[in-house]
């Protein structure tokens, strides 16, 4: 499976109105991850009483406006969790935990995979939270099972994608990658628009984007995870 890279965040709940007001906005800063410094932009805004929403952008990981999870505040303590690429099988998602101060600064510790580094974000303006789109159904030509292989780091991975539509609801997909072990990816976003298919597993940061070729009937596209991407061609397979 492609190498995991990306970050997670968690924010605590608010008891002081001043702290809540201080937290809302766009925050930017550099996270000094070894071998890949990350330029991070976080947008945080209140959605309703006691509920916060947010999104994160990290150009080095090809992440733009990905949804934050569990956004909350407690006094001036802040914690954020983004369940995307920097998920560690043992330590779980990466996290930012810090404190707000009166100079529009958020400082604290970024932890991922058992490692921790200091960070400092500065507020640079009003929040521009990107609300994630909703999943859709897929075309009849995509329903069913697809199989194929890709090569990464000299090793072959076997891929199975199975799509199912549901009356009055979005499609679902089973996404399995088998290399040295079997990885069942939790798919939480599927969209097909004008023949372009997008499948995402935000928890793992893995995605597939492609189209069905009219001449061959193959489903061809690109698998991505963080800054890494590989070509993948899938073929219709029997359900036996």
C-alpha positions as CSV (number, residue, x, y, z in Angstrom):
1,X,0.0,0.0,0.0
2,X,1.1,3.5,-0.7
3,X,3.2,5.3,2.0
4,X,1.1,7.1,4.5
5,X,1.6,10.8,4.9
6,X,-0.6,13.5,6.3
7,X,-1.9,15.0,9.5
8,X,-4.7,14.9,12.1
9,X,-6.2,17.4,14.5
10,X,-8.7,17.6,17.5
11,X,-10.1,20.7,19.2
12,X,-11.7,20.7,22.8
13,X,-15.2,22.4,23.6
14,X,-15.7,26.0,24.6
15,X,-16.6,27.3,28.0
16,X,-15.5,30.9,27.5
17,X,-17.0,33.1,24.7
18,X,-13.8,35.0,24.4
19,X,-11.8,31.8,23.7
20,X,-14.4,30.7,21.1
21,X,-14.2,34.1,19.3
22,X,-10.4,33.9,19.4
23,X,-10.4,30.4,17.7
24,X,-12.6,31.3,14.8
25,X,-10.6,32.2,11.7
26,X,-7.8,31.0,9.3
27,X,-4.6,29.7,10.9
28,X,-1.4,29.2,9.1
29,X,2.1,27.9,10.0
30,X,4.9,25.4,9.3
31,X,4.9,22.0,10.9
32,X,8.5,20.7,10.9
33,X,7.9,17.0,10.1
34,X,11.2,15.3,9.4
35,X,12.1,15.1,5.6
36,X,8.8,16.8,4.7
37,X,8.0,20.2,6.3
38,X,4.3,20.8,6.0
39,X,2.8,24.2,5.3
40,X,-0.5,23.9,7.0
41,X,-3.6,26.1,6.7
42,X,-6.5,25.4,9.1
43,X,-9.9,27.1,8.9
44,X,-12.2,26.9,12.0
45,X,-15.7,28.3,12.4
46,X,-18.8,27.8,14.7
47,X,-21.6,25.9,13.0
48,X,-24.2,25.9,15.8
49,X,-24.3,26.2,19.5
50,X,-21.4,24.3,20.9
51,X,-20.5,22.8,17.5
52,X,-17.5,23.7,15.4
53,X,-16.5,22.8,11.9
54,X,-13.2,23.1,10.1
55,X,-11.0,22.2,7.1
56,X,-7.3,21.8,6.5
57,X,-5.0,22.4,3.5
58,X,-1.5,20.9,3.1
59,X,0.0,21.5,-0.4
60,X,2.9,19.0,0.2
61,X,0.3,16.3,0.6
62,X,-2.0,17.4,-2.2
63,X,-4.7,18.1,0.4
64,X,-7.0,21.0,-0.1
65,X,-9.9,21.8,2.2
66,X,-10.1,18.3,3.8
67,X,-12.6,18.2,6.6
68,X,-11.4,18.4,10.2
69,X,-12.9,15.9,12.7
70,X,-14.0,16.5,16.3
71,X,-13.4,20.2,16.3
72,X,-13.9,21.6,19.8
73,X,-12.6,24.1,22.4
74,X,-12.1,24.2,26.1
75,X,-11.2,27.6,27.6
76,X,-8.1,28.5,25.5
77,X,-6.9,24.9,25.0
78,X,-7.2,23.7,21.4
79,X,-7.0,20.2,20.0
80,X,-7.8,19.1,16.3
81,X,-8.0,15.7,14.6
82,X,-7.9,15.2,10.8
83,X,-8.5,11.5,9.9
84,X,-6.7,11.6,6.6
85,X,-3.2,10.5,5.7
86,X,-1.1,10.7,8.9
87,X,-3.0,7.8,10.6
88,X,-0.7,5.4,12.4
89,X,-1.9,1.8,12.9
90,X,-0.7,1.8,16.5
91,X,-0.9,5.5,17.6
92,X,-4.0,6.4,15.6
93,X,-4.5,9.8,13.9
94,X,-2.0,12.7,14.2
95,X,-3.0,15.5,16.5
96,X,-2.4,19.2,17.2
97,X,-2.8,20.2,20.8
98,X,-2.1,23.8,21.8
99,X,-3.1,27.1,23.5
100,X,-4.5,30.3,22.2
101,X,-2.9,33.6,23.3
102,X,-3.9,37.3,23.0
103,X,-1.5,37.8,20.0
104,X,-3.7,35.7,17.7
105,X,-1.2,32.8,18.0
106,X,-1.9,29.1,18.5
107,X,1.1,27.2,19.8
108,X,1.6,23.6,21.0
109,X,2.6,20.1,20.0
110,X,2.0,18.1,16.9
111,X,2.2,14.3,17.5
112,X,2.1,11.5,15.0
113,X,3.2,7.9,15.1
114,X,4.8,8.3,18.6
115,X,6.8,11.4,17.6
116,X,6.1,15.0,18.6
117,X,7.3,18.4,17.3
118,X,6.4,22.0,18.4
119,X,4.2,24.1,16.1
120,X,3.0,27.7,16.0
121,X,0.1,28.9,13.9
122,X,-0.8,32.6,13.3
123,X,-4.3,33.8,12.6
124,X,-4.2,35.4,9.1
125,X,-7.9,36.2,8.4
126,X,-11.5,35.1,8.5
127,X,-12.3,31.4,8.3
128,X,-12.9,29.9,4.8
129,X,-14.1,26.4,5.8
130,X,-14.7,24.1,2.9
131,X,-17.8,21.9,3.5
132,X,-17.2,18.5,1.9
133,X,-19.6,17.4,-0.9
134,X,-22.0,14.5,-0.5
135,X,-21.6,11.1,-2.1
136,X,-23.8,10.2,-5.1
137,X,-25.0,7.1,-6.8
138,X,-22.9,5.6,-9.6
139,X,-23.9,4.6,-13.2
140,X,-25.2,1.1,-14.0
141,X,-21.9,0.5,-15.9
142,X,-20.0,0.8,-12.7
143,X,-22.1,-1.5,-10.5
144,X,-20.5,-4.7,-9.5
145,X,-16.9,-6.0,-9.0
146,X,-13.7,-4.7,-10.6
147,X,-10.2,-6.1,-10.2
148,X,-6.7,-4.9,-11.2
149,X,-3.0,-4.5,-10.1
150,X,-0.6,-1.7,-9.6
151,X,3.1,-1.6,-8.8
152,X,4.6,0.6,-6.1
153,X,8.2,0.5,-4.8
154,X,8.7,-2.6,-6.9
155,X,5.9,-4.6,-5.3
156,X,2.6,-5.6,-6.9
157,X,-0.7,-4.8,-5.2
158,X,-3.9,-6.5,-6.1
159,X,-7.0,-4.3,-6.0
160,X,-10.7,-5.1,-5.8
161,X,-13.4,-2.4,-6.0
162,X,-17.0,-3.4,-5.7
163,X,-19.8,-0.8,-6.2
164,X,-23.4,-1.0,-5.1
165,X,-26.3,1.5,-5.6
166,X,-29.1,1.8,-3.0
167,X,-32.6,3.2,-3.7
168,X,-32.8,6.8,-2.6
169,X,-29.2,6.8,-1.2
170,X,-25.6,7.2,-2.2
171,X,-23.6,4.3,-3.6
172,X,-21.3,2.3,-1.4
173,X,-18.0,0.5,-2.3
174,X,-15.8,-2.3,-1.0
175,X,-12.1,-1.3,-1.6
176,X,-9.5,-4.0,-0.9
177,X,-5.8,-3.9,-1.6
178,X,-3.7,-7.0,-1.1
179,X,0.1,-6.9,-1.0
180,X,2.0,-8.6,1.8
181,X,-1.3,-8.4,3.7
182,X,-4.9,-7.6,3.0
183,X,-6.0,-4.0,3.6
184,X,-9.7,-3.2,3.6
185,X,-10.1,0.5,3.1
186,X,-13.0,2.3,4.8
187,X,-14.7,4.2,1.9
188,X,-16.6,7.3,3.0
189,X,-16.9,9.3,-0.2
190,X,-18.1,8.3,-3.8
191,X,-19.0,10.6,-6.6
192,X,-19.6,10.1,-10.3
193,X,-20.1,13.2,-12.4
194,X,-20.1,13.3,-16.2
195,X,-18.4,9.9,-16.3
196,X,-15.6,10.9,-13.8
197,X,-15.5,8.6,-10.8
198,X,-13.9,9.6,-7.4
199,X,-13.6,7.2,-4.5
200,X,-12.0,8.3,-1.2
201,X,-11.0,6.7,2.1
202,X,-10.4,9.7,4.3
203,X,-9.3,7.6,7.2
204,X,-6.3,6.2,5.3
205,X,-5.8,9.2,2.9
206,X,-6.2,6.8,-0.1
207,X,-8.2,7.7,-3.2
208,X,-9.0,6.5,-6.7
209,X,-10.1,8.7,-9.6
210,X,-10.9,7.3,-13.1
211,X,-13.3,6.8,-16.0
212,X,-14.7,3.8,-17.8
213,X,-13.0,3.5,-21.3
214,X,-15.7,3.2,-23.9
215,X,-13.5,1.2,-26.3
216,X,-12.3,-1.5,-23.9
217,X,-14.8,-1.3,-21.0
218,X,-11.8,-0.9,-18.5
219,X,-12.0,1.4,-15.5
220,X,-8.7,3.4,-15.8
221,X,-7.4,6.0,-13.5
222,X,-5.0,7.1,-10.7
223,X,-4.6,5.9,-7.1
224,X,-3.3,8.6,-4.7
225,X,-2.1,8.9,-1.2
226,X,-0.4,12.0,0.0
227,X,2.2,13.1,-2.5
228,X,2.3,9.6,-4.1
229,X,0.3,8.4,-7.1
230,X,0.2,5.4,-9.4
231,X,-1.8,4.4,-12.5
232,X,-4.4,1.7,-12.1
233,X,-6.5,-0.2,-14.7
234,X,-9.4,-2.3,-13.4
235,X,-11.3,-4.9,-15.3
236,X,-14.9,-6.2,-14.8
237,X,-14.8,-9.4,-12.8
238,X,-17.2,-12.2,-12.1
239,X,-19.0,-12.1,-8.7
240,X,-18.3,-15.9,-8.2
